[in-house]
Amino acid sequence: MSNDSFHYFAQLPLEIRRLIWEHCLPYRIAEEDIPAFLLDGDESRQACFPKRTTYLNTRLPVIAFVNSESRHVALEQGRWERGQEPTSLESIWVQPRRDVWHINWTRASYDVMGPAIEPDSPMAYTLWHAAELGMQPSIVAEMINYFDLKGLLDGTYGTADADDDDEFWRRSFHHRTMRYPLDNQEARDIADLAEYARWLDVAMVAVTLHISREAALRSGLFGLLGDAPVQMVDVDDEARLREFQALFRERALENEPAVQTLFELFTGTQFRAAVETWKRQAEWIFLASMWDYARKENDNLRTNPGSAWIPYLSGPEYIDLHRYSPNENHPWVQEARQTSTWLSEVPALLYLAT
């Protein structure tokens, strides 16, 4: 028996033991679907299909298998949940008061799932279901606006002409992104359901760390007992990013040098500036979506909806991000900002899995 064993746990009062068991519960990113496309950019440098990680992330926490007392605590905190067919996993163990409800739906999902299902995004259902569960919703950045990670990695970020560079628009799937914001149904769904969420978590980039479960457990970065294999880290939390980077360097650097490049990018000023640019563009897209809905419903825009933009917008079918800005003096714009403060407070996160 280890000299570090504590022999008097059973003699503690029940209330204390229950608090200890509860402290052992993980805080998870409950994924509705398998992140088949959510890796490190359009051209993945990590040929990995993280099915094992996703499966482990759906199971009951470790303490559910220690004894009847700990299992009772685990069952009090969680429940089995089914997502939306056919995009979801069969069942997910979620802890509504501790976990984040995340969907990995990306634009590549349309190409793969389109033949099998209606080409509608599951975004509306996902956000509604998160609100029903009382959980924080989380989505992939691409569903609002393309984030050019590939450009950041190869040094071409910001060099494409937004109006006529075919490569830029090929990357950004132009038929659904900021060039045609009123066609972005996902942004419309998010804007419509914003009242149910205080904020929306957004995963900018995903990285798979190929380390052993034992190493993940010893690190303490994936739950106290290693049963939270998916983590989100704020892009501004450099200290925590450095912890994951140190773990990677110690356990997997020789096998995946490309991931080291990603970590160096994450802690650099250019990456954070690109995230801030994305957030401003996302805010613009949300406002455009909300404005279009209000215009069609004649909601507080009266008979002059084009005056909500500078310069004046004469034709609502097309709005160019690089030409039109919200009219901050317009009553509707002011009200939209007051009632939807989440527009300027979207947390940008990094998705890290082991």
N, C-alpha and C positions, 0 to 999 in steps of 0.2 A: 504494500500500500504506500502511496506517495506521502512524503513528509508534509506536503502542502494540503493534505486532506483535512476537511473540517468535520469533526466527529459529532458535533452537537446541534446540527441543523434541525433534526427531528424534535429537539427539546425547545426550540424557539416557539413562541406563541403562534397560533394559526395565522393571525393577521400579519405578522412579520413574514412568515413563510410565503404567504400569498403575494405580498409586495415584492419579495425577491423573485418569485416565479414571473410576476408581471414585468419586472425589470428585465428579465431575460428575453421577453418577446421582441421580435425584430420590427423595424419600421421598413416596410417594403414598397417597391414600385410594382403594384399589381397590374400585370400586363394582360390586356384583353386578348391579344393575338401574338403570334410568333414574329419576332423582328427579322423576317427573312430578308428585308431590303435595308434595314436601318443599321448600316455599318459605318464606314468612314468616308462617305461621299459616293458620287455616281459610279465611279470605278473603284470598287473595293480593293484595298490593299491587304485585306484580311479575308481570305476565302474561308469563311466560317459560317456555318448554319447553326446558330446557338440553341438548338432544340433541347439539349441536356440542361442548360442553364435555365431556360424557360420552364421546363418541367419541374425542376427543383424549386423554382420560384412560385409554383402553384400549390405546393404541398403544405400540409400543416407544419407549424414551427416545431423545432426540435423538442421543446419542453412538453409537447403533447404526447411524447413517447417515453417520458421518464417514469411517472407513476400516476395514479388516479388523481391525486391532488393537483399536480401540475397540469394534467390534461383538462381538468375541469376549468382551470384558469384560462387555458388556451381556448377552450370552447366558448367561454363567456365572451371573449374578445373578438372572435371571428365567425365566419360562416362560409359555406360553399355558395358560389355565385356562378350563374351561367351568363355568357355574353350573347351577342347578336350573331346568329348563324347567317352564312357559313364562315364569316370572317374571324370568329372568335375561337379560343380554345374551348374544349368540351366543358371544363369546369375550373374554377379558380378559387382558392382559399383566400378570402380577404378579411382584413381587420378594419372596418369602416372608420374607427377613431384613430387609427395609426397609419394607414396606408394611403398611397396616391393611386388613383385609377388612371392608367395610361393606355393609349392605343398607338400602335406602330404603323398605322395606315400611311402610305406614301403614294406618290403618283405612279410609281412602278406597280403598285397594287392594282391599279385599273387595268394595266396590260395583262396581268396574270389572272386576276379574278374576274375580269370583264366577261369572258366567254361563259363563265359558270353562274354569274349573278347579274342582277341589274347593275348598271354602271354608276349607281348612286353612291355617294360617300356615306359611311356609317357614322359620320361625325355628329350629326344631330342626336342620334340615339345614344352615342357614347357620352356626350355631355349631359343629356337628360338623365341617363342612368347614374352617372356620377353624382348628380344633384339629388336623385332619389335615395342613393346610399349615404348621402352626407359626406362624400369623399372629395378630395381635391382632384380636379381633372388635369390631365397632362396629355399633350399631343406632340407631334413632330413638326418642326419649324416649316418644313416644305409645304405643309397643307395650307399655310397662310401665304408664304412667299419663299421663293427659292433662296437658299443660302449657299454661296459659291465657295464651298470648302476646297474644291478642286483648284480653283483659281488661287486661293491662298497657298496651297501646297506647291503649285508649279510656277508661282510668281506672276500669274496673269491677272490676278484680282484687280478689278477696277480699270482694266485697260480696254474692255470692250465698249463700243459705242452702243448705247441703249436703244437707238432707233434702227440701226441697219446692220448690226453684226449678227450674222446667222448663227455663229457658234454660241454667242451669249443666249440667244433665244432658244436654241436647241437644248442647252443645258437647263433652262428655266421652264421648259414645257409651256411655251408661250400661250397656248390656248387656254390655260387655266391660271395664269399668274398675274403679276401687277400690271402688265400691259393691257389686260382686259379685266380689271378688278370686279366689274359688275357680273362677270361670268364665273367668279370664284364662289361657288355654292358653299364650300366649306367655311369661308370667311363669313358668308351670310348666316350660316347656321350658328357659328360661334358668336357673332354679334347679337343674334336673336336670343341666345341662351345666356348672355353675359349676366343678366340679372340674378341668375341662380348661383353664380360663383363669385367669390370675392376677388379671385385672381385665377389666371390660367398659367400652368407651368408649360414651358416649351423646351423640348430637347433639340438643341442646335446640331449636335454631332454625337455619334455613338462609337464607342471603342470596346472591343472585346479583349480582355487581358487573359491570355492563356497561362494561367497559373494553377497549381494544384489546390484542391479543396482545403488541404491541411495548411498551406501557406496563406490562403484567404482567411481561414479561421484564426491563425496566429496574428494576422495583421490587425484584426478588430475592425477593419474597414467595411466588412460585409455582414454586419450584425454581430452582436456579442457572442453568439454561438455559430456564426458563419452561415446562417440560414436566410440571409438576405442577399442573394448573389447579384442582384441588379441595384445599382445606386445612381442617384442623380446628384451632381455637384454644380453649384452656381459658378458661372464663368468668372465671377469676381472673387471667389473664395480661393485665393492663391495658396494659402496654407494647406487646405485640404487637397487641392490638386497636387501639391508637392508630395503629400503623403502617398497618393496613388502612384505618382511617378517614381518615388523611391521604391515602392513595392515592385513595380514593373522592372526597374533596373536590377533589383536584387534577384528576381525570379525568372524573368523572361526576355531580357534585353538581347541576348545572343540569338534567340530564335526569331525575334520580330523587331529588327532595327527601325522599321518604318513607323512603329508606334512611338518610338522615342522622338521622331520628328513631329508627330502630332502633339505630344506633351510640350515640346519646346514651343510649338505654335500657340498652344492654349495659354501659356504664361507670357506671351508677347503682346506688345501694344497694338500691332496690326490686327490681330484676331479680335481683341476687345473692341477696337474701332469698327471692325466689320460687323460685329454683333450689334453695336449701337446703331449703325446704319440700317441693319435689318429691322431693328425695333422701330425706328422712325418710319420705315416703309410699311411695316405691319400695321402701325397705328393709322397711317394714311389709308391703307386698304380697308381696315375696319370702319373708319369714318365714311369712306366711299360706299361701302356696303350698307351701313346704317342710313346714310343719306338717300340712297336709291330706294330703300324700303319705305322711308318716310315720304319720299316724293310720290311713290305710287299709292300710298295710303292717305296722301294729303295731310300728313301728320305734322302740324306746327311749321310747315313750310309755306303755307298759303299758296299764292299763285305765282310766286317768283322763286322757284327752287334753285335756279342757276346762280342767284346772288350769294349762295353759301360758299362759293368758290371764287378765288382770285387767280387769273382774270375771270370775268363772268363766263359761266358755262352755258352755251347756247344749245348744245346737243348732248343729252345725257347718255347716249348709247356708247360714247367713248370718252374716257377720262385718262389723260396721260399724267402719270405720277410726276414726271419731270417738268411738267408745264403748269399744273394746277395745284394750288395750296388752299387749305381751308380758310375761310374768311372768319378770323377770330372775333370779329365784331358782330357777326351774325347771331341772332338769338338762338337758332337751332344748334349751331356749332357750340355755343357756350353751354347750352343745356346738355348736349351730348357728352361734353367733357366732364360736366359736373356729375351726371348720373352714371357715367361709365369710366370711373377713375382708373380701372384696370387697364385702360388703353395705354397709359404711359408707365404701367408698372408690371409689364409682362416679365416674369423671371426667366432669364435665358440659362439653360442648364446643359450639362454634359452627361450623357448616358454612358455608364461604365458597367460592364458585366464581366463576370469571371466564369 
